[in-house]
Amino acid sequence: MQLAAYCEDVSRIFRPGSNEVRALDGVTFRLHRGEMAAVAGPSGSGKTTLLNMIGCLDRPDQGKVFLDGEDISHKSKHQLAQIRNEKIGFIFQSFHLIPVLTVFENVEFALQIQGKLSVDGRKDRVMPVLEALGIAQLASRKPSEISGGQQQRVAIARALVKKPVLILADEPTANLDSKTALSIIELMVKLHQEEGTTFLFSTHDPMVMDTAPRLVHLRDGKIVSDSGEQMNKNQPKETEAGDVSA
Amino acid sequence: MFLLKLATLNIFRNTKRSILTMTTVFVGVFGFIMASGMVNGVEQTYVRIEIDTETAHLRVMHKRYLSEEENFPLDLILPQQRAVHSVIKKGWPTALVVPRIIFSAQLGDGEQALGARGVAIDSALAEKAFSLSRYSSSKKPLPETGKWIFVGSIIAKSFKKKIGDTLTIESRTRDGSMNADDYQIAGVISTGNMIIDGGSFYIPLKSARDLLRMPTGLTDVVVKLPKKQDALLVSTRLQKQFGAVQAQTWQDKTRTIFELNKIRRQMFNVLISIILIVAAAGMANTVLMSAFERKGEIGMMMALGMPEGRIVRLFTAEAGMLGLIGSVFGALCGGSWAYYLQVYGWDISAMVEKTYGATGQTTGLSVASFIFFDISFSTILMGIFLGVFVSLLASLWPAWRTTRFDPREVLARS
């Protein structure tokens, strides 16, 4: 199976003042296309740093990061932005919708940034996503006029609409009540199962951990357990950075 | 287009702050247009009243006359008057050459007396050159003969006289004796030139010759040319040809105004620059505050891979929109008010009276009682351009500053 992301012995060291904090310490991690994984762990365990690394928002101090077969470890800021633009969808804890735009325009925004499609092309892409997520009827509403759960659905739609290689979600349910959080996770699982969307999200919500098909535990910057480890071990070494199926 | 739409929507996110910022741009552009209109208007007004009511395009006199003009000398007559006339007519056949005698007089009505400047003119030629009748309450020209007087409106008001009433003119004759005669008011003239309205009167040349016992000779002639730009050429030609003649052009007469206006223009430029700097600081502050308030949003845009240049463009577009709205309103209000003052004028007679006295005669220059602004479409466009340019310029640094945000940090903190 083709790899969506691969971290090879990745370390990231922060130096606040005279201290040295190893946010990631020799992490090797593979995520296949069509896979859905949750990264769990206590605060400061390195969840967000791992997501930032795979999401091209950060670069490793040691090791290599591959995205869709491409080594992104030494890319420039501009190149990383271009990769994010084309290959990664983000879902944020605080949704980060633009309050002055409608639901439709917020989702369309991701395509506007890409600048590849015409007005009609964007409409043809956005509406089916809104319908699939059950928010088509909210298309003309502003974010302030819809609930938190609906806002997160809009954020998911924004991540999905550009058909990325991978969707990264940093604690996507942290700002939601348990019932809404469950519905969001179920929606993501459904998208994963039906559409084959690749998801990697961080969480410390036990309910979300239970739902995730694969769970990776981080502590002090190291992977302490990975329910998908066996599958990864079965991967031939030469395909780790590449694109050939097992 | 999308960026512009988003920028437009964003400026209404904090309406109060946007209005305050737009107001500073509004004030700058409004001030620029009003100041330009006024400064240009002062020049135009003074040139117009000088040409239309006093010296036409050129005034020709004895070479010593100007230095003694304050004493209204009747013995310094224009030499070679006929030759001067024919030289002008030869070069500019359609030019109007208006003969005058300028003299000092006292106007009285038996109860009060007032010093004034008398202008004896050839009525028919003066009518052609200056259209005096259009300034007269009677709307009729000054009769060519007889004891008729056109009197300035402020003088008429101080004597409480109207058309048909009589005023006595008392003056020293050319031989130095005193003479007086009664003249009937044929018109009260209001030209907007304080020297005329507040301190001058016109009488027919023929009757003036009797009053002043001056059967021949003129103190000066004023010349109206087909093109006012030719005044210098005529002046040079006359002074070259006639050694005893001096010519004063409309440019010579208004030079002081232009010099004063240069200083006034510089002062306005400094003032407008200060206002625009304040507007620029306000704009930079607004963009910076807006960027810091929307850190999370910027982080999201960066995470989605929006190029830095487009983020800068978004914020500069917001500043540009604020600047454009403020500038357009400033241009509309400033332009409308300046246009109103261009058509109806700004009455400064009270100010002039306070400075120069009711007659406005303490200066050799014509003094306008109304300033007519001079505003052009290009000045209005320039005002808008200036407002938008300053806004865009002021937003560049804060807009660039947003691209220094670290998306990891801003997303984590928000």
Contacts between the chains, C-beta under 8 A, distances in Angstrom:
chain1	res1	chain2	res2	distance
A	48	B	408	7.9
A	48	B	412	6.6
A	52	B	408	5.3
A	55	B	303	7.1
A	57	B	303	6.4
A	57	B	407	5.5
A	57	B	408	5.2
A	58	B	408	6.0
A	78	B	307	7.5
A	78	B	308	7.8
A	81	B	302	7.1
A	81	B	305	4.8
A	81	B	306	7.5
A	81	B	307	6.2
A	81	B	308	7.6
A	82	B	305	6.3
A	83	B	305	7.4
A	84	B	303	6.3
A	84	B	304	6.7
A	84	B	305	3.8
A	85	B	304	6.8
A	85	B	305	2.6
A	85	B	306	7.5
A	86	B	305	7.1
A	88	B	305	7.6
A	90	B	300	7.3
A	90	B	303	4.7
A	90	B	304	6.6
A	92	B	300	6.5
A	92	B	303	7.8
A	92	B	411	6.3
A	94	B	296	6.2
A	94	B	414	5.7
A	96	B	296	5.4
A	96	B	297	6.1
A	96	B	299	7.2
A	96	B	300	3.7
A	96	B	411	7.6
A	96	B	414	7.4
A	98	B	6	7.3
A	98	B	297	6.1
A	99	B	13	7.3
A	100	B	6	7.2
A	100	B	9	3.8
A	100	B	10	6.1
A	100	B	12	7.4
A	100	B	13	6.2
A	101	B	6	7.1
A	101	B	9	7.1
A	109	B	304	7.6
A	110	B	304	5.7
A	112	B	2	4.9
A	113	B	301	7.3
A	113	B	304	5.3
A	113	B	305	6.1
A	113	B	306	4.7
A	113	B	310	7.6
A	114	B	305	7.9
A	158	B	304	7.9
A	170	B	411	7.5
